[in-house]
Structure formats: C-alpha cells, structure tokens
Amino acid sequence: MEHNTNTNDSKVGSKVEGKLSNMSEDKKEDILENFESFKSYLGDKVDKADKLGLNEEQKAKAAQKVGDYLAKHEEPKNREEKLLYELWKAGNKEEQHMLSHMLVKLVS
C-alpha cells in the first residue's frame, strides 16, 4: 500500500511540475499579480484536488512542488509573496512541507 501512495504522489508531483512549466507567462503574471489572485488560484487547485480524492498529505506535497517551482523560477511580485519566498528559502525541506500544509489550510 505504501508503494501505491508513493507512486500516486510521484504522479501528482510530475503533473504539477508539468502544468507549471507549460503555463504561459501571461497566465503566470495574472496569478502572481497580487496575493489574492495567488490564493484564488491555489484555492481552485485545492478544490480540484478534493474532488479527485487527494488526501491532506498529497495536497501538501503538490503545494510543496508549487513552492519549489516558484522559489526557483519566479520573482515575488508583492510583499506577501516576498515573505513566503523568504520563509521558503530559510526553511529546510521539512519546514517547507509544513508551510505547504499551512498554505493548503489557508485557501481551503
């Protein structure tokens, strides 16, 4: 059973990375334009994850993939994103994972 969960997590992670990599620059700009747009986008993705039956851990892992991507590829566009970026960079993987859980809770 554990192997099946890991396989599902890998699929979700790959799907998240693929979506982010293929997203147009205009779409990214719209999402990151302000913090409310970012929260709305993330909330929509969490709602979809709920409908797909993903558990809290799977949603947090997907959010962590988003955080990793944003930290590596996007510049913060506002104070809130800058704070999240700084917290992300300061934290280790475990702390980033916990921040991902909190972000999922924030938008749920």
Residue, then its C-alpha position, 0 to 999 in steps of 0.5 A: m500500500e505504501h508503494n501505491t501512495n508513493t507512486n500516486d504522489s510521484k504522479v501528482g508531483s510530475k503533473v504539477e511540475g508539468k502544468l507549471s512549466n507549460m503555463s504561459e507567462d501571461k497566465k503566470e503574471d495574472i496569478l502572481e499579480n497580487f496575493e489574492s489572485f495567488k490564493s484564488y488560484l491555489g484555492d481552485k487547485v485545492d478544490k480540484a484536488d478534493k474532488l479527485g480524492l487527494n488526501e491532506e498529505q498529497k495536497a501538501k506535497a503538490a503545494q510543496k512542488v508549487g513552492d519549489y517551482l516558484a522559489k526557483h523560477e519566479e520573482p515575488k511580485n508583492r510583499e506577501e509573496k516576498l515573505l513566503y519566498e523568504l520563509w521558503k528559502a530559510g526553511n529546510k525541506e521539512e519546514q517547507h512541507m509544513l508551510s505547504h500544509m499551512l498554505v493548503k489550510l489557508v485557501s481551503 
